[in-house]
C-alpha cells in the first residue's frame, strides 16, 4: 500500500489541519509550438501524480529557467521525513536535493500505477529556509513549495495546461475574500474517480501575513492532493495546496501564496518562471 504525504498542525485548544496535501515572480508566455506535447495526450502536466519515496502528491504548475530546463512543482512537505504533526518547514527534516521523483498515472492505495516520467528534487523551500536560518514564523509555517527538475528525455511528454480548466493565464499575488477559486487534485485516495478532481470554491481570505490563503472548495483537497495548483476566476495562478483543516473551519484548505513562494525560490537561486497553458482558460462553472 502506498502512502499519501500527510502534514498535520495543532493549535492549542483551537484547530488542527492535515495536508491535502519567488525577486518578483513572472510568467513565461507559452505557445503550442514551443515543443510541448498536445494537452490531450501529454502525460506530465498540472494534476499529474508525483511519487517521492512512496508518498504521493499532485503536480501544480510547469516552470522553466533561462537554461531551457523544465520543472514541475509540488509541495515541499511532499519530500518531508518528519511526523505528521511536524509542520514547521524551518525545522522539519526533508529528503535531500537530488532525490528521485517519479510521475505516474493511475496510482492507487494498492500500487503506484504506471510511471510516465522521472525527475529530481531541485529546490525545496524547507531545505532552503533551514540553510538560511529563516526565523519568520509565517514564512516557516506556510512557505511550502518544491521544484522537481524533469529528466530531458521526458520533455516531449509535458504540457503546462491544467486539465478541465485550461490555463494558467499568468500569476497574481493574492485573491480577495469571497473571490472564486479553482483547482485540480489527483489523490490516489479517490480510487480513480476523476470527476472529483476539478474543484471550485471561494477564498476565505489570507492568513499568515499574506503567506497563505484559506479556501472552501467542492470537494475539499485531501491527502494526495498536496501541491495542487490553485487559480482565480481569470485563470491566474495564485497558490499551492498545502493543508486540510479539521477545525474550526471543517474542510477548509490552506493554500500557500505562490507569488511569495516563487519570490523566495528565485531570491535563492531557482531562477524559474511559470509557464502559461497552451489551452484556453474555460472559466468557472458557477457564478
C-alpha positions in Angstrom: 0.0 0.0 0.0 1.3 3.4 -0.9 1.1 6.4 1.4 0.0 9.9 0.6 2.1 12.6 2.2 0.3 13.9 5.3 1.1 17.1 7.2 -0.7 18.0 10.5 -0.8 21.1 12.7 -2.4 21.6 16.1 -3.1 25.0 17.7 -3.6 24.6 21.5 -7.3 24.5 22.2 -8.1 25.7 18.7 -7.6 24.0 15.4 -5.9 21.2 13.5 -5.1 20.8 9.9 -3.9 17.9 7.7 -2.1 18.3 4.4 -4.3 17.7 1.4 -1.9 17.6 0.8 10.0 33.9 -5.6 12.9 38.5 -6.9 9.3 39.1 -8.2 7.6 36.2 -9.8 7.0 36.4 -13.5 5.3 34.3 -16.2 6.7 32.8 -19.4 4.4 33.1 -22.4 3.8 29.6 -23.9 2.7 28.8 -27.4 1.6 25.4 -28.8 4.7 25.5 -31.0 7.0 25.7 -28.0 7.7 22.0 -28.1 5.1 20.9 -25.6 3.0 17.8 -26.2 -0.6 18.3 -27.1 -2.7 18.9 -24.0 -5.0 16.0 -24.6 -2.1 13.4 -24.9 0.5 14.9 -22.5 1.4 12.6 -19.7 3.1 15.2 -17.5 1.0 18.3 -16.6 -0.6 20.1 -13.7 -2.5 17.4 -11.8 -0.1 14.5 -12.6 0.6 12.2 -9.7 4.1 12.5 -8.2 5.7 9.9 -6.0 8.6 10.6 -3.6 9.9 7.7 -1.5 6.5 6.1 -1.8 4.5 9.2 -0.9 2.0 10.5 -3.5 1.3 14.2 -4.2 0.0 16.2 -7.1 1.8 18.5 -9.6 0.8 22.1 -9.6 2.4 24.1 -12.4 5.2 23.8 -15.0 8.1 26.1 -14.8 11.2 26.9 -17.0 14.5 28.5 -16.4 16.9 30.5 -18.6 18.9 27.4 -19.5 15.9 25.7 -21.1 15.3 23.3 -18.2 11.8 22.2 -17.3 10.5 21.8 -13.7 7.2 20.6 -12.2 6.1 21.9 -8.8 4.6 20.3 -5.8 4.5 21.0 -2.0 7.8 20.9 -0.1 6.3 18.8 2.6 5.8 16.0 -0.1 9.5 15.3 0.5 9.4 15.7 4.3 10.5 12.9 6.5 9.1 14.1 9.9 6.0 13.1 11.7 2.5 14.2 10.5 2.5 16.8 13.3 5.8 18.3 12.1 4.6 21.3 10.1 7.4 23.9 10.6 9.4 24.0 7.3 12.3 25.6 9.2 12.8 22.6 11.4 11.2 19.5 9.8 13.6 17.2 8.1 13.4 16.5 4.4 14.8 14.3 1.8 17.9 15.9 0.1 18.1 17.7 -3.2 18.7 15.2 -5.9 16.1 12.7 -4.6 14.4 10.8 -7.3 10.7 11.8 -8.0 8.5 9.9 -10.5 5.5 11.0 -12.5 2.7 8.4 -12.5 -0.7 7.6 -13.9 -3.3 5.5 -12.2 -1.8 5.3 -8.7 -4.0 3.8 -6.0 -3.9 2.5 -2.5 -2.6 -0.8 -4.0 0.2 0.4 -6.2 1.8 3.4 -7.8 0.3 2.8 -11.2 2.3 3.4 -14.4 5.4 5.5 -14.3 5.4 8.1 -17.2 8.4 10.2 -16.3 11.2 10.9 -13.8 12.9 13.9 -12.3 15.0 15.0 -9.3 14.2 17.3 -6.4 16.0 20.6 -7.4 14.6 23.1 -4.9 12.8 22.8 -1.6 11.6 25.8 0.4 12.0 23.8 3.6 15.7 22.9 2.9 16.4 26.5 1.7 14.8 28.0 4.8 16.9 25.7 7.1 20.0 26.6 5.2 19.2 30.3 5.5 18.4 30.1 9.2 14.9 31.6 8.5 13.2 32.9 11.6 10.0 34.5 10.4 7.2 32.3 11.8 4.8 32.9 8.9 7.4 32.1 6.3 8.4 28.9 8.2 4.8 27.8 8.6 3.5 28.5 5.0 6.4 28.5 2.5 5.7 25.1 1.1 6.9 24.8 -2.5 9.3 22.4 -4.1 10.5 22.1 -7.7 11.3 18.8 -9.5 13.7 19.1 -12.4 12.4 16.9 -15.2 14.7 14.5 -17.0 15.3 15.9 -20.5 14.2 12.6 -22.1 10.7 13.3 -20.8 10.3 16.9 -22.1 8.2 15.7 -25.0 5.6 14.4 -22.6 4.9 17.8 -21.0 2.1 20.3 -21.3 1.6 23.2 -18.8 -2.2 23.4 -19.2 -4.4 22.5 -16.3 -6.8 19.6 -17.0 -10.5 20.6 -17.2 -9.9 24.3 -16.6 -7.2 25.2 -19.1 -4.7 28.0 -18.3 -2.9 29.1 -16.3 -3.0 32.6 -17.8 -0.4 34.2 -15.6 0.2 34.8 -11.9 -1.5 37.1 -9.4 -0.3 38.0 -5.9 -3.5 37.5 -4.0 -7.2 36.6 -4.1 -9.7 38.6 -2.1 -12.1 37.1 0.4 -15.2 35.8 -1.4 -13.3 35.5 -4.7 -13.8 32.4 -6.9 -11.0 29.8 -6.8 -10.4 26.8 -8.9 -8.1 23.7 -8.5 -7.5 20.2 -9.8 -6.4 17.4 -7.5 -5.4 13.9 -8.2 -5.3 12.0 -4.9 -4.9 8.2 -5.1 -7.5 8.1 -2.3 -10.2 8.9 -4.8 -9.8 5.5 -6.4 -9.6 6.9 -9.9 -12.9 8.8 -9.8 -11.6 11.7 -12.0 -14.9 13.5 -11.8 -13.9 14.6 -8.3 -10.6 16.1 -9.4 -11.8 19.5 -10.6 -12.6 21.8 -7.7 -14.5 25.1 -7.5 -15.0 27.3 -4.4 -14.4 30.6 -2.7 -11.5 32.3 -0.9 -12.0 32.8 2.8 -9.2 35.4 2.9 -5.5 35.4 3.7 -3.6 34.3 6.8 0.0 34.3 7.9 0.7 37.9 6.9 -0.2 37.0 3.3 1.7 33.8 3.1 -1.4 31.6 3.0 -5.0 31.6 1.7 -7.9 29.7 3.3 -10.4 28.3 0.8 -13.5 26.2 0.6 -14.0 24.0 -2.5 -16.4 21.3 -3.6 -14.9 18.8 -2.8 -12.0 19.8 -0.5 -8.5 18.8 -1.2 -7.4 15.6 0.7 -4.1 13.9 1.3 -2.5 13.1 -2.0 -3.8 16.4 -3.5 -0.9 18.2 -1.7 0.8 20.6 -4.1 -2.2 21.0 -6.4 -2.5 24.2 -8.5 -4.9 26.9 -7.5 -6.1 29.6 -9.9 -8.5 32.5 -9.7 -11.6 33.2 -11.8 -9.4 34.6 -14.6 -7.2 31.6 -14.7 -4.2 33.3 -13.0 -2.1 31.1 -10.7 -2.1 32.2 -7.0 -1.5 29.1 -4.8 -0.2 25.7 -4.0 -2.4 23.3 -1.9 -0.8 22.7 1.5 -3.3 21.7 4.2 -6.8 20.4 5.1 -8.3 22.0 8.2 -10.2 19.7 10.6 -11.4 22.6 12.9 -12.7 25.2 13.3 -13.3 25.6 9.6 -14.0 22.0 8.8 -13.0 21.0 5.3 -11.2 24.3 4.5 -7.9 24.1 2.8 -4.7 26.1 3.4 -3.2 27.3 0.1 0.4 28.7 0.1 0.7 32.0 -1.8 2.6 31.2 -5.0 3.8 34.7 -5.6 5.6 34.8 -2.3 6.9 31.2 -2.6 8.3 31.8 -6.1 9.9 35.1 -5.0 11.6 33.2 -2.1 12.7 30.5 -4.5 14.1 32.9 -7.1 15.8 35.1 -4.5 17.6 31.9 -3.5 18.8 30.9 -7.0 16.0 28.9 -8.5 15.6 31.3 -11.5 12.3 29.9 -12.7 9.2 31.4 -14.4 5.7 30.0 -14.5 4.7 28.5 -17.9 1.3 29.6 -19.2 -1.1 26.9 -20.5 -1.5 26.2 -24.2 -5.2 25.6 -23.8 -7.7 28.5 -23.4 -9.0 29.0 -19.8 -12.6 27.9 -19.7 -13.7 29.9 -16.6 -15.6 28.8 -13.6 -18.8 26.7 -13.9 -20.8 28.7 -11.3 -21.2 32.5 -11.0 
